Amino acid sequence: MQKDNTPMWIIFGCIIPDLPWITARIVLPTHLVDPYNLRLYCTIQASLLFCLFFSATIACFARRAQRIFLILSGNCLFHLLLDSLQTKWGNGVHLFAPFSWKKTSFALIWPDHAATIICTCLGFFYLLFIWKKIVTNPLQLHPPTKGRISIGILFLVCYLAGPLFFLDGLEQTDFYSIHTLRLADTRPGKIIEFDRSHYDALHKRVTTFSGEQIRVSGTLPEKSGTVSIKGHFLTPDHIIVNHCRFHNNNRDIGSYLGLFMACILLLQSLIVPGWFNFRKKSLRNKPDTKQTKFQHRK
């Protein structure tokens, strides 16, 4: 009996909390959804409980469902705990949502800290080292029974529809200053924090996740780029910045590369083992040409 492709399941579990944000990057430019509601929805979907719902959905199609669920959910938790170690102004991880909307943020290092870059590089080289082992080992998916299908659909519905019932609860906490940003007329005097937004040094403007451009003044860098800021609204379209952190793009490049590699690995894990099995069967069924020629001469 073949063993499960544990490394691939571990990798897949690590990217589950990022799936809502990947979807948001795709949906946001279409302007089909309110950006504030989309941000709330993705935040809830990326919380631990809803990651467990998605992990359970995937596990229903695995040969050893309980084991795969533990691998996926354990790595979701590991991902969220790593995120909670990073300093993200106005941002954080929701480990106990929807029972508690208090965010978890230990704020030990910045996302672009050297330690993060080193760990990313180590993970990159280790992934290359075990690449062949992963892609040639099947995921051991199993045709689900009717019972498993029903359970999987139930968990998927909870994952997709569940966040809609908790949007107001999260907004009332003013997570990522969404409530403040939504009510533009009440902005003056309110505190604002942005995590890694684009800053235009020429026009002295910062672009929010919704695409709104807001004038800024105060403690600011001399060049354009990605910044985290803390400040307060002077007017609905003017922020006085008290603290500013300029970020490099190394972390984003590493994240995009890691997600791209994970997607390629997943596709190869589904395709390559089947191709190898097909080749083996073809070779077994292929007649021995030398023996056929010998028999023909006789």
Summary of the structure (lengths in Angstrom):
residues: 298
radius of gyration: 24.5
end to end distance: 43.3
largest distance: 100.2
contacts: 881
relative contact order: 0.13
helix: 57%
strand: 15%
